[in-house]
Amino acid sequence: MTAHVASGRHGSPSGIHALPRALVALVAGALFGFGLSLSGMVDPARVIGFLDIASGHWDPSLMFVLGGAVAVTLPGILLQRRLSRPVLDRTFHMPASDRIDARLLAGSAIFGIGWGIAGFCPGPAVSALSMGLLPVAVFVAAMVAGMFVHDRLFARAQ
């Protein structure tokens, strides 16, 4: 007797590892959000102060946050390269392309401009929703709308 197992969104069988994956995602997301709050990344004024190197009032403190992110990420990447597959999935989900093209450069520029104007990027913005501030909610709503438009107009063209 063989059982048919439906494939989930990311290629792992539905129901298999679902609860552990959800718990790992919850803990990782909570830890990430806590780290963003603790580091000051949810404060747009602090982020803009870090990004504004030309004003003479540059705040270099977030450089330690970036250094900490690299210190955590690098061992993870090295570990991933040694594993044949992740613990809670069948395969690693890596970008399909490593090309640097006009789409990537345009998207990076839009991201950077938005980050510099608003002082938020997606992770800190979602984390800052917990503060209940209207400007944060407006930013996240605009971000979600932009993702929706991209998925409907541009992602299908590929």
Residue pairs with C-beta under 8 A, 6 or more apart in sequence:
5 13
5 14
5 15
5 16
6 13
6 14
7 13
7 14
8 14
8 18
10 89
10 93
11 89
11 90
11 91
11 93
12 21
12 88
12 89
12 90
17 88
17 89
20 88
21 88
21 89
24 88
32 123
32 127
33 123
33 126
33 127
33 130
36 42
36 123
36 124
36 127
37 127
37 130
39 62
39 64
39 65
39 68
40 46
40 47
40 61
40 62
40 65
41 47
41 62
41 65
41 123
41 124
41 127
42 124
42 127
42 128
42 131
43 119
44 118
44 119
44 120
45 119
46 59
46 61
46 62
46 119
47 62
47 115
47 119
47 120
47 124
48 116
48 119
49 57
49 58
49 59
50 58
50 59
50 60
50 61
50 62
50 63
51 115
51 116
51 119
52 58
80 86
80 92
83 92
85 91
85 92
86 92
111 121
114 120
114 121
115 121
118 125
118 139
120 128
120 136
120 139
122 143
125 136
125 139
125 140
125 143
126 140
128 136
129 136
129 137
129 140
